[in-house]
Amino acid sequence: MQYETLAIPDVVLLTPKVFGDERGFFMETFRQSEFEQHCGNYQFVQDNHSLSAHGILRGLHYQLEKPQGKLVRVTRGEVFDVAVDMRQSSPTFGQRVGVTLSEENKQLLWVPPGFAHAFYVTSVEAEFQYKCTDYYNPGDEYCIRWDDPTLAIEWPLVGAKPPRVSEKDGQGESFVDAATFT
């Protein structure tokens, strides 16, 4: 596995070694000891799997009381994945980073606790899988608007049409009004 720190050094792009032949392929997607060496000492407690159609945007989500680190990947289709630093004490507070994750590139993204996270589906549909360092806590949900002008995320919107978002995500807060980590 190759580990690459991004513009926000705590966010790490993982590229697995893929061994393939006429029968298909094999790859290791997670190894605790290597993950700890490159990303930190985290334990995962919950795995999630979603299916989303073209043009769907989920996020920007985070939890304050029980912040979740997420190791995310796409097993079918393609998404544009974004992490926003919500830690006031961080030199990269308010900055964001985005990468394309797909079944072709087989890359994973480590989004540590203290970040808001979102993804936008650029393929016909996408299956998105991720490991979490803490449990989902329905009373501890926060959301920032996908089109927040302060963050100015350059989403690769198909046909320049607004994405489809849930009612809850459509009511997300602006970054300047959002609750943050100290």
JOBEL-V281529 format. One line per field, one symbol per residue. ss: DSSP state (a for helix, b for strand, c for the rest). A space follows every 10 residues. Layout:
ss = ???
This chain:
ss = cbbbbccccc cbbbbccbbb bccbbbbccc caaaaaaaac cccccbbbbb bbbccbbbbb bbbccccccb bbbbbbcbbb bbbbbcbccc cccccbbbbb bbccccbbbb bcccbbbbbb bcccbbbbbb bbcccccaaa bbbbcccccc cccccccaaa cccbccaaaa ccbcaaaccc bc
